[in-house]
Amino acid sequence: MEKLGIIAGAGGLPVQLAHAAIVQNRQPVIVQITEADAGRFAGLAVEIYSFGVGQLQKIIKTLRDADVHEIVIIGKVEKNILLRPFQVDATTLKILAKNRFLGSARRDKRDSGLETQEDTERRLAYDRKIVVAILDHFEASGIAVLPQDRFLTHLLPQPGVLTARGPAARQSADSHFGITVARQMANMDIGQTVVVKNQIVLAIEAIEGTDETIRRGGALGGKGVVVAKAAAEHHDFRVDVPTVGMQTLQTLRDVKARVLAVEARRTFVMDADALIAQADRWKIAIVAVA
């Protein structure tokens, strides 16, 4: 059986990926890079190793010794985990140095509350640059990094209304408008989520994240806003896949939003059956827009 390496952050996605890999006749080799409980893989025929995310030498050697030629990097990773003492090896340090690592000063600003929006934007751009450099290092070591959705296509909805309740005509127009705007914002590397009403943009995701964007847009638009989420045209699905789940739906309910529009075939819908059932109870429509 051909092996598949899974660089596993926290959460349920790594477990779902391991299940899907086995179904597709791949043997999972798990490398945990968080303090997540290895017991979440109980009952699965997997090999499990644990390293710090900055221990690239050990991770790559372990994968190569296990005859792994392809990996998927998936799951939540704490933003500061790369900088924990004793978890950064020489290879990682070289990558950081090559990319002009300035994390220490930026951490000081962030921790003291003095970080400006410009500082934050530079830090996030730097973080993305480092992630790409690490992916390139895996590739240069003979280990291909696959898109996160390669084995999880069942989480990607086809175009159409997912809930029993569909959007009203105005909300349908807002859904398509919102997805168009969200794609444009994602293309500019600003964010993936927008909140609209009557084809007026109320909020665009920036550094605050999806939930805060929804709350801000809901406060401005009131009851009946539409939330849309989409990826950039050339989004790197090796790094992440836009994802919605129960927390997203709860935030929509909190602001009395009426529609969640996601990009069809390019967004993970987590625990879809439970999510759709809850959306029906709360009278929130979920639509996948092509």
Summary of the structure (lengths in Angstrom):
residues: 290
radius of gyration: 20.1
end to end distance: 35.9
largest distance: 57.7
contacts: 950
relative contact order: 0.11
helix: 43%
strand: 20%
